[in-house]
């Protein structure tokens, strides 16, 4: 599993870096626009200055952008990281054992599916 866990750890780190580089938000959908409420890092209060990110996009695109704001992506990265760490002690030879090894193998392969287009993805990881 170490190659797969290393692959997943690297992809999670990449996703996390992109989310951390973006403005935290929160991002909000308003009609066909996406608004990001900026919270100054030095502020002790929740004073916000609104900034339009996108204008004239489809309702579905606006909803998607607002739903997957950086805090949510970071939370998902943390959850995935915990799953990968929990599975790190299991080996592929035990994948069909009775103590959960099989489940970890399947879960790791499922976590890898969103990265199937990545050049380091291996076909044997396809669930």
N, C-alpha and C positions, 0 to 999 in steps of 0.2 A: 504494500500500500504506500510505501514511502514516496514513490514517484508521483502517484496520484495525489497524495496529501501535499507534497511540495508544489505540484501544479496548481491545486486549489488555493493553497496559501498565497501563492504569487498572484493569482487572478483576483483574489479578495483584496490583497494589498493594492493592486492597481485600481480597483473600483473605489476603494477607500480614499486613495490619493486624489482621484478625480473629484469625489464628493467634498473632500476637505478644501480643494482649490476653489470650489464654487462658493458663491455667497450663501450663507446659511439660510437666509429667509426669515420667516416662513414665506413660502410661495403660495399665492392664492389665484384661483381662477375667477375671472369676471367677464362674462360673456365670451367673446372670442379673443380675449387678451389674457395674459398671465402677468400678475403683479407680484413683485417681490418686496416684502416689507423688510427694510434694512434696520438692524438694531446695532447702533454703534458699540464697538467692543469696550469703550471706556465708560459707557453709561451704566449707572447703577439702577436706572429706571427703564421701563419698557417703552421709551420714546422711539417712534418709528418714522422714518421718512420713506414714502412710497416711490418706487421706481418701476417704470414699465419695462418689462423684459422683451415681450413679443407683442406684436400688433397684427391683427387680421390673420389669425390662424384658425384652423377648424376647432369646433367645440371639443372634439375628441382629443386633438393634440394639446389643447390648453389644459384639459382635465389630466391627461397623462403627465405633462410637465409639472403641474402643481402637485400631483399625487406623489411623484418620485423626487421630492426635494431632498437636498443633502442630508438632513437629519434622518430621514427614513432610510436612505441608502446606507448611512453609517450604522444604523441599528441593524439592518439586514446583514451588513458585513460582520458585525460583532456576533450575531447569531450563527452565521455560517462558520466563522472562525472557531466558535465553541464546539460545533459539531465536528469539524475537522480535527480539533485537538482531542476530543473525546474518542475519536476513532483511531488516533495515531498509534495506539498500543496494539492494535489488532493486525495480524498478518494475513496475506491473501491465502495462505495454506489453510487457514482456519475459517475461511469464508463460509463454508457450509456446515460449520459446527452448530452445536445446540445452545451456545451461550451468547447469542447476539452478534457473533462475528459476521454472519451472513447479512444481517440487517445493516451493519455498518458499511459493508462492501457495497450494497445496493444504494444506500444513502449517499455515499461518496460519489458513486457513478452518476446518480441523479443530480447532485450538486454540480457536476462537471458539464452536464448537457448544455447549459447556456453558453459555454465557451467552446463548442464544437468547431467553430470556424477559426479558433486560435491555432497558429502554426505548431504549437507544442502539444496539441491535443492528440491522444492516441486512440485509434479505433477500438482497441480492446476495452477502453473505458466507457464506450457507449452502452447505456443501460438497456 
